[in-house]
Amino acid sequence: MTNKIFMLMTFIGVPLSVIGSLMHWPTMILFIIYCLSIVALASYMGRATESLAIVAGPRIGGLLNATFGNAVELIISIFSLKAGLIGVVLASLTGSVLGNLLLVAGLSFFVGGIKFKRQLFNVHDARHNSGLLMFAIIVAFVIPEVFSMNMNETKTLSLSVGISIILIALYLAALFFKLVTHRGVYQTEESEAAAENGHHEEEPEWGKGKSILILLLSTLAVAYISENLVHTFHYVAEAFGWTELFIGVIIVAIVGNAAEHASAIVMAYKNKMDIAVEIAVGSTLQIAMFVAPVLVLISLLFEKKMPLVFTLPELITMVTSVLLMVVISNDGESNWFEGLTLLAAYFIMGIGFYLL
């Protein structure tokens, strides 16, 4: 039923997006059409990556899901950078971190926890990811904030570029560690059994070729619609009295990450917590250690350069969400109450950003 709704939204929304932008329809109507179309396309990207995940296994599946989920975010951010909306880009990166760690993980733990009293995931992966989260957010994001207080713009940008290159290098090393040198070394009995069951029981919805084709077509469509969506932000902000910060943290982050939001919750409902956690935490790591640094480097091509310096509310909310997620996930198990705790933290921060 849900798939049919998304199919209708895609086949109606994408042509309307093209026609509406060519015929200059009212901005508010276009904003709604663009957002709904991106969410519908994201569901196709989610289903395609889920099919590939069944073929490739939970770790690579989780990585694929995070990558294509973040592709939408990256595309929207590049067009925002081009338009000089640095504040929106930094806010959307913050929103992605909060959204993945608190909203996606929270909903996954909550929905899965209602069906199963206690859900297990790989404790070694959780602890490995915790260390990387602490590094990516607390070390790599706080350092530029502290040092830039006594620096001019040029030095701040140089510091940001240096940190970005180190982050990308460490992220690639982390993937090499997880998928090559230490693949399967920290596999628990539960996750081995889950992987075996998954491979035997579940058939992918689409074959490898069809999944890759759908991913490519969806990404191209998202790129086109995202460019148009960025131009509606200013009008929408004025109409609703929203700040750039709120649009970035809540709206862009939710629309941009719709694919992995849906996938992680579905995986948790199916008791595939290794994939659900890999999507939520893996996606956050990819945003912090790859997408954000890449955007800093891409911004060097545009007139307005983007330093890796967040506002104080953005920084404190990200650090708090990392610490909360580390404490909750380090035991390798989850339940509905832990999910509710993460969701409560997200809504508290959402109210704060709305009122800023």
ROVEX-714789 format. One record per residue (C-alpha): residue in one letter; x, y, z negated. Coordinates in Angstrom, 2 decimals. Layout:
N
+------+---------+---------+---------+
! type !      xx !      yy !      zz !
+------+---------+---------+---------+
!    a !       X !       Y !       Z !
...
+------+---------+---------+---------+
END
This chain:
356
+------+---------+---------+---------+
! type !      xx !      yy !      zz !
+------+---------+---------+---------+
!    m !    0.00 !    0.00 !    0.00 !
!    t !    2.77 !    2.45 !   -1.02 !
!    n !    4.76 !    1.55 !    2.11 !
!    k !    1.75 !    2.38 !    4.30 !
!    i !    1.36 !    5.78 !    2.61 !
!    f !    5.07 !    6.54 !    3.19 !
!    m !    4.76 !    5.35 !    6.81 !
!    l !    1.82 !    7.73 !    7.37 !
!    m !    3.72 !   10.57 !    5.64 !
!    t !    6.74 !    9.96 !    7.89 !
!    f !    4.86 !    9.70 !   11.19 !
!    i !    2.73 !   12.76 !   10.38 !
!    g !    5.29 !   14.79 !    8.39 !
!    v !    8.30 !   14.63 !   10.77 !
!    p !    6.39 !   15.83 !   13.91 !
!    l !    4.62 !   18.51 !   11.80 !
!    s !    8.01 !   19.67 !   10.48 !
!    v !    9.24 !   20.17 !   14.05 !
!    i !    6.02 !   21.78 !   15.33 !
!    g !    5.64 !   23.99 !   12.23 !
!    s !    9.21 !   25.34 !   12.40 !
!    l !    8.91 !   26.07 !   16.14 !
!    m !    5.51 !   27.78 !   15.74 !
!    h !    6.53 !   29.66 !   12.54 !
!    w !    3.74 !   28.40 !   10.27 !
!    p !    3.36 !   30.02 !    6.78 !
!    t !    6.51 !   29.38 !    4.68 !
!    m !    4.67 !   27.80 !    1.73 !
!    i !    2.96 !   25.21 !    3.98 !
!    l !    6.29 !   24.43 !    5.64 !
!    f !    8.01 !   24.03 !    2.24 !
!    i !    5.40 !   21.41 !    1.19 !
!    i !    5.60 !   19.58 !    4.56 !
!    y !    9.42 !   19.51 !    4.45 !
!    c !    9.52 !   18.19 !    0.85 !
!    l !    6.94 !   15.45 !    1.49 !
!    s !    8.67 !   14.42 !    4.75 !
!    i !   12.06 !   14.14 !    3.02 !
!    v !   10.53 !   12.03 !    0.20 !
!    a !    8.87 !    9.73 !    2.80 !
!    l !   12.11 !    9.40 !    4.79 !
!    a !   13.97 !    8.74 !    1.54 !
!    s !   11.66 !    5.77 !    0.88 !
!    y !   12.71 !    4.26 !    4.23 !
!    m !   16.35 !    4.82 !    3.30 !
!    g !   15.64 !    3.11 !   -0.04 !
!    r !   14.00 !    0.08 !    1.60 !
!    a !   16.81 !   -0.25 !    4.15 !
!    t !   19.50 !   -0.11 !    1.45 !
!    e !   17.51 !   -2.60 !   -0.67 !
!    s !   17.54 !   -5.01 !    2.29 !
!    l !   21.30 !   -4.53 !    2.65 !
!    a !   21.71 !   -4.95 !   -1.13 !
!    i !   20.13 !   -8.43 !   -1.01 !
!    v !   22.64 !   -9.44 !    1.68 !
!    a !   25.67 !   -7.74 !    0.07 !
!    g !   25.10 !   -8.37 !   -3.67 !
!    p !   24.30 !   -6.04 !   -6.61 !
!    r !   27.49 !   -3.95 !   -6.80 !
!    i !   27.79 !   -3.12 !   -3.10 !
!    g !   23.98 !   -2.82 !   -2.99 !
!    g !   24.01 !   -0.31 !   -5.81 !
!    l !   26.85 !    1.60 !   -4.13 !
!    l !   24.97 !    1.67 !   -0.78 !
!    n !   21.81 !    2.86 !   -2.52 !
!    a !   23.66 !    5.63 !   -4.34 !
!    t !   25.53 !    6.68 !   -1.18 !
!    f !   22.49 !    6.98 !    1.07 !
!    g !   20.44 !    8.49 !   -1.74 !
!    n !   23.16 !   11.12 !   -2.15 !
!    a !   23.43 !   11.62 !    1.62 !
!    v !   20.17 !   13.61 !    1.46 !
!    e !   21.54 !   15.72 !   -1.40 !
!    l !   24.83 !   16.29 !    0.45 !
!    i !   23.04 !   17.38 !    3.64 !
!    i !   20.75 !   19.84 !    1.79 !
!    s !   23.77 !   21.22 !   -0.11 !
!    i !   25.88 !   21.75 !    3.04 !
!    f !   23.08 !   23.80 !    4.64 !
!    s !   22.65 !   25.72 !    1.36 !
!    l !   26.41 !   26.48 !    1.35 !
!    k !   26.16 !   27.66 !    4.96 !
!    a !   23.34 !   30.01 !    3.89 !
!    g !   25.55 !   31.30 !    1.02 !
!    l !   23.31 !   29.84 !   -1.73 !
!    i !   26.18 !   28.83 !   -4.06 !
!    g !   23.92 !   29.04 !   -7.15 !
!    v !   21.39 !   26.60 !   -5.63 !
!    v !   24.15 !   24.12 !   -4.73 !
!    l !   25.72 !   24.11 !   -8.24 !
!    a !   22.24 !   23.90 !   -9.79 !
!    s !   21.27 !   20.96 !   -7.53 !
!    l !   24.49 !   19.12 !   -8.52 !
!    t !   23.53 !   19.70 !  -12.18 !
!    g !   19.99 !   18.53 !  -11.41 !
!    s !   21.34 !   15.35 !   -9.80 !
!    v !   23.43 !   14.50 !  -12.85 !
!    l !   20.49 !   15.16 !  -15.23 !
!    g !   18.01 !   13.49 !  -12.87 !
!    n !   20.05 !   10.30 !  -12.48 !
!    l !   21.17 !    9.89 !  -16.10 !
!    l !   17.94 !   10.96 !  -17.79 !
!    l !   15.02 !   10.75 !  -15.32 !
!    v !   16.02 !    7.76 !  -13.14 !
!    a !   17.67 !    5.72 !  -15.92 !
!    g !   14.90 !    6.77 !  -18.33 !
!    l !   12.09 !    5.68 !  -15.98 !
!    s !   13.97 !    2.45 !  -15.12 !
!    f !   14.45 !    1.53 !  -18.80 !
!    f !   10.86 !    2.55 !  -19.61 !
!    v !    9.10 !    0.77 !  -16.70 !
!    g !   11.28 !   -2.35 !  -17.01 !
!    g !   10.94 !   -2.29 !  -20.81 !
!    i !    7.13 !   -2.33 !  -20.66 !
!    k !    7.27 !   -5.58 !  -18.62 !
!    f !   10.23 !   -7.17 !  -20.45 !
!    k !   10.91 !   -6.63 !  -24.18 !
!    r !   14.68 !   -6.64 !  -23.72 !
!    q !   16.64 !   -6.21 !  -20.49 !
!    l !   20.33 !   -7.00 !  -20.09 !
!    f !   22.94 !   -5.57 !  -17.73 !
!    n !   26.71 !   -6.00 !  -17.37 !
!    v !   28.24 !   -4.52 !  -20.54 !
!    h !   31.73 !   -4.32 !  -18.98 !
!    d !   30.40 !   -2.25 !  -16.07 !
!    a !   28.52 !   -0.02 !  -18.52 !
!    r !   31.69 !    0.66 !  -20.55 !
!    h !   33.82 !    1.20 !  -17.43 !
!    n !   31.22 !    3.67 !  -16.10 !
!    s !   31.05 !    5.41 !  -19.51 !
!    g !   34.76 !    6.23 !  -19.37 !
!    l !   34.43 !    7.57 !  -15.83 !
!    l !   31.36 !    9.65 !  -16.78 !
!    m !   33.24 !   11.19 !  -19.70 !
!    f !   36.13 !   12.01 !  -17.37 !
!    a !   34.07 !   13.30 !  -14.43 !
!    i !   31.73 !   15.58 !  -16.39 !
!    i !   33.50 !   16.42 !  -19.64 !
!    v !   37.10 !   16.65 !  -18.39 !
!    a !   36.79 !   17.67 !  -14.72 !
!    f !   33.83 !   20.09 !  -15.13 !
!    v !   34.71 !   21.66 !  -18.49 !
!    i !   38.39 !   22.36 !  -17.61 !
!    p !   37.62 !   24.78 !  -14.70 !
!    e !   35.05 !   26.55 !  -16.91 !
!    v !   37.55 !   27.11 !  -19.74 !
!    f !   40.59 !   28.05 !  -17.61 !
!    s !   38.65 !   30.27 !  -15.18 !
!    m !   37.81 !   32.67 !  -18.04 !
!    n !   41.36 !   34.08 !  -17.74 !
!    m !   41.74 !   33.73 !  -13.96 !
!    n !   40.85 !   35.82 !  -10.92 !
!    e !   38.70 !   34.40 !   -8.08 !
!    t !   41.65 !   33.19 !   -5.98 !
!    k !   43.25 !   31.25 !   -8.86 !
!    t !   39.86 !   29.81 !   -9.89 !
!    l !   39.30 !   28.55 !   -6.34 !
!    s !   42.84 !   27.05 !   -6.21 !
!    l !   42.16 !   25.26 !   -9.53 !
!    s !   38.81 !   23.98 !   -8.17 !
!    v !   40.42 !   22.67 !   -4.97 !
!    g !   43.18 !   20.90 !   -6.96 !
!    i !   40.66 !   19.26 !   -9.33 !
!    s !   38.43 !   18.29 !   -6.35 !
!    i !   41.28 !   16.43 !   -4.62 !
!    i !   42.13 !   14.57 !   -7.88 !
!    l !   38.44 !   13.66 !   -8.40 !
!    i !   38.07 !   12.25 !   -4.87 !
!    a !   41.32 !   10.24 !   -5.23 !
!    l !   40.21 !    8.78 !   -8.58 !
!    y !   36.73 !    7.97 !   -7.21 !
!    l !   38.26 !    6.02 !   -4.30 !
!    a !   40.59 !    4.26 !   -6.78 !
!    a !   37.55 !    3.37 !   -8.95 !
!    l !   35.80 !    1.79 !   -5.93 !
!    f !   38.98 !   -0.15 !   -5.06 !
!    f !   39.18 !   -1.35 !   -8.69 !
!    k !   35.53 !   -2.41 !   -8.79 !
!    l !   35.14 !   -3.94 !   -5.34 !
!    v !   38.63 !   -5.31 !   -4.61 !
!    t !   41.19 !   -5.83 !   -7.40 !
!    h !   38.73 !   -6.61 !  -10.25 !
!    r !   35.73 !   -7.88 !   -8.32 !
!    g !   33.93 !  -10.48 !  -10.43 !
!    v !   36.55 !  -10.32 !  -13.22 !
!    y !   34.06 !   -8.82 !  -15.71 !
!    q !   31.00 !  -10.73 !  -14.49 !
!    t !   28.73 !  -11.80 !  -17.35 !
!    e !   26.80 !  -15.08 !  -17.35 !
!    e !   23.49 !  -13.19 !  -17.05 !
!    s !   24.60 !  -11.15 !  -14.05 !
!    e !   26.12 !  -14.25 !  -12.35 !
!    a !   22.82 !  -16.09 !  -12.80 !
!    a !   20.86 !  -13.02 !  -11.61 !
!    a !   23.09 !  -12.70 !   -8.54 !
!    e !   22.66 !  -16.40 !   -7.69 !
!    n !   18.88 !  -16.25 !   -8.19 !
!    g !   18.67 !  -13.08 !   -6.13 !
!    h !   20.56 !  -14.64 !   -3.23 !
!    h !   18.44 !  -17.81 !   -3.27 !
!    e !   14.99 !  -16.39 !   -3.97 !
!    e !   14.72 !  -13.01 !   -2.30 !
!    e !   14.56 !  -12.44 !    1.44 !
!    p !   15.53 !   -9.01 !    2.77 !
!    e !   12.62 !   -7.00 !    4.24 !
!    w !   14.68 !   -6.12 !    7.34 !
!    g !   17.74 !   -7.65 !    8.97 !
!    k !   21.18 !   -6.00 !    8.78 !
!    g !   20.96 !   -4.38 !   12.24 !
!    k !   17.45 !   -2.98 !   11.72 !
!    s !   18.36 !   -1.67 !    8.24 !
!    i !   21.42 !    0.19 !    9.55 !
!    l !   19.40 !    1.68 !   12.46 !
!    i !   16.63 !    2.88 !   10.10 !
!    l !   19.27 !    4.38 !    7.77 !
!    l !   20.90 !    6.30 !   10.63 !
!    l !   17.60 !    7.60 !   12.09 !
!    s !   16.28 !    8.59 !    8.64 !
!    t !   19.53 !   10.43 !    7.81 !
!    l !   19.38 !   12.38 !   11.12 !
!    a !   15.73 !   13.34 !   10.49 !
!    v !   16.56 !   14.38 !    6.91 !
!    a !   19.44 !   16.54 !    8.19 !
!    y !   17.12 !   18.41 !   10.57 !
!    i !   14.37 !   18.96 !    7.98 !
!    s !   16.87 !   19.91 !    5.23 !
!    e !   18.27 !   22.77 !    7.31 !
!    n !   14.75 !   24.20 !    7.64 !
!    l !   13.92 !   23.52 !    3.97 !
!    v !   16.86 !   25.65 !    2.78 !
!    h !   15.43 !   28.72 !    4.55 !
!    t !   12.18 !   28.46 !    2.55 !
!    f !   13.83 !   28.61 !   -0.91 !
!    h !   13.95 !   32.39 !   -1.21 !
!    y !   10.26 !   32.84 !   -0.34 !
!    v !    9.12 !   30.00 !   -2.63 !
!    a !   11.20 !   31.38 !   -5.52 !
!    e !    9.53 !   34.79 !   -5.16 !
!    a !    6.02 !   33.34 !   -4.75 !
!    f !    6.20 !   31.18 !   -7.92 !
!    g !    8.52 !   33.41 !   -9.91 !
!    w !   11.10 !   30.58 !  -10.05 !
!    t !   14.84 !   31.22 !  -10.35 !
!    e !   17.46 !   29.80 !   -7.97 !
!    l !   18.62 !   27.78 !  -10.97 !
!    f !   15.22 !   26.09 !  -11.47 !
!    i !   14.81 !   25.36 !   -7.73 !
!    g !   18.27 !   23.75 !   -7.65 !
!    v !   18.11 !   21.82 !  -10.93 !
!    i !   14.57 !   20.44 !  -10.59 !
!    i !   13.11 !   20.77 !   -7.05 !
!    v !   16.16 !   20.15 !   -4.81 !
!    a !   17.51 !   17.44 !   -7.13 !
!    i !   14.21 !   15.49 !   -7.22 !
!    v !   13.55 !   15.82 !   -3.45 !
!    g !   17.19 !   15.07 !   -2.60 !
!    n !   17.37 !   11.97 !   -4.81 !
!    a !   13.91 !   10.54 !   -4.14 !
!    a !   15.32 !    7.40 !   -2.45 !
!    e !   17.36 !    6.17 !   -5.38 !
!    h !   14.70 !    7.27 !   -7.92 !
!    a !   12.24 !    4.85 !   -6.31 !
!    s !   14.80 !    2.04 !   -5.74 !
!    a !   16.12 !    2.03 !   -9.32 !
!    i !   12.62 !    1.85 !  -10.84 !
!    v !   11.60 !   -1.00 !   -8.48 !
!    m !   14.79 !   -2.91 !   -9.37 !
!    a !   14.15 !   -2.45 !  -13.12 !
!    y !   10.57 !   -3.69 !  -12.69 !
!    k !   11.99 !   -6.81 !  -10.98 !
!    n !   14.41 !   -7.20 !  -13.96 !
!    k !   17.45 !   -6.51 !  -11.75 !
!    m !   19.00 !   -4.17 !  -14.31 !
!    d !   22.55 !   -4.45 !  -12.93 !
!    i !   21.40 !   -2.81 !   -9.69 !
!    a !   19.13 !   -0.28 !  -11.47 !
!    v !   21.95 !    0.89 !  -13.77 !
!    e !   24.46 !    0.88 !  -10.90 !
!    i !   22.11 !    3.16 !   -8.92 !
!    a !   21.51 !    5.60 !  -11.80 !
!    v !   25.07 !    5.77 !  -13.18 !
!    g !   26.87 !    5.02 !   -9.90 !
!    s !   24.95 !    7.82 !   -8.22 !
!    t !   25.92 !   10.27 !  -11.00 !
!    l !   29.58 !    9.30 !  -10.65 !
!    q !   29.36 !    9.73 !   -6.89 !
!    i !   27.80 !   13.20 !   -7.30 !
!    a !   30.41 !   14.31 !   -9.86 !
!    m !   33.52 !   12.67 !   -8.39 !
!    f !   32.79 !   12.77 !   -4.66 !
!    v !   29.86 !   14.97 !   -3.54 !
!    a !   30.75 !   18.00 !   -5.74 !
!    p !   34.48 !   17.97 !   -4.80 !
!    v !   33.66 !   17.44 !   -1.10 !
!    l !   31.29 !   20.45 !   -1.22 !
!    v !   34.07 !   22.58 !   -2.79 !
!    l !   36.38 !   21.61 !    0.11 !
!    i !   33.63 !   22.11 !    2.75 !
!    s !   32.86 !   25.57 !    1.32 !
!    l !   36.38 !   26.66 !    2.38 !
!    l !   35.06 !   26.58 !    5.96 !
!    f !   32.31 !   29.10 !    5.16 !
!    e !   32.34 !   32.79 !    4.29 !
!    k !   31.31 !   32.23 !    0.65 !
!    k !   33.60 !   29.77 !   -1.14 !
!    m !   32.28 !   27.58 !   -4.00 !
!    p !   34.45 !   27.16 !   -7.11 !
!    l !   33.75 !   24.17 !   -9.38 !
!    v !   32.52 !   26.49 !  -12.15 !
!    f !   29.05 !   25.90 !  -13.58 !
!    t !   26.98 !   28.19 !  -15.82 !
!    l !   27.04 !   27.45 !  -19.55 !
!    p !   23.46 !   25.97 !  -19.64 !
!    e !   24.33 !   23.71 !  -16.67 !
!    l !   27.54 !   22.53 !  -18.29 !
!    i !   26.07 !   21.90 !  -21.78 !
!    t !   23.04 !   19.98 !  -20.40 !
!    m !   25.32 !   17.76 !  -18.26 !
!    v !   27.70 !   17.02 !  -21.16 !
!    t !   24.75 !   16.25 !  -23.48 !
!    s !   23.11 !   13.90 !  -20.96 !
!    v !   26.42 !   12.02 !  -20.46 !
!    l !   26.93 !   11.56 !  -24.22 !
!    l !   23.32 !   10.36 !  -24.66 !
!    m !   23.59 !    7.90 !  -21.76 !
!    v !   26.94 !    6.55 !  -23.00 !
!    v !   25.55 !    5.91 !  -26.52 !
!    i !   22.38 !    4.25 !  -25.17 !
!    s !   23.94 !    2.07 !  -22.43 !
!    n !   27.18 !    0.90 !  -24.09 !
!    d !   25.57 !   -2.20 !  -25.64 !
!    g !   24.57 !   -3.60 !  -22.22 !
!    e !   20.85 !   -3.83 !  -22.98 !
!    s !   17.79 !   -1.58 !  -22.72 !
!    n !   14.16 !   -1.32 !  -23.83 !
!    w !   11.19 !    1.01 !  -23.21 !
!    f !   11.94 !    3.22 !  -26.24 !
!    e !   15.47 !    4.00 !  -25.02 !
!    g !   13.93 !    4.92 !  -21.67 !
!    l !   11.46 !    7.23 !  -23.40 !
!    t !   14.34 !    8.91 !  -25.32 !
!    l !   16.15 !    9.69 !  -22.04 !
!    l !   12.93 !   11.03 !  -20.48 !
!    a !   12.26 !   13.25 !  -23.53 !
!    a !   15.76 !   14.76 !  -23.14 !
!    y !   15.08 !   15.44 !  -19.44 !
!    f !   11.81 !   17.25 !  -20.16 !
!    i !   13.39 !   19.36 !  -22.94 !
!    m !   16.10 !   20.48 !  -20.47 !
!    g !   13.51 !   21.00 !  -17.70 !
!    i !   11.50 !   23.37 !  -19.93 !
!    g !   14.72 !   25.26 !  -20.75 !
!    f !   15.64 !   25.74 !  -17.07 !
!    y !   12.08 !   26.78 !  -16.20 !
!    l !   12.08 !   29.50 !  -18.84 !
!    l !   15.60 !   30.81 !  -18.09 !
+------+---------+---------+---------+
END
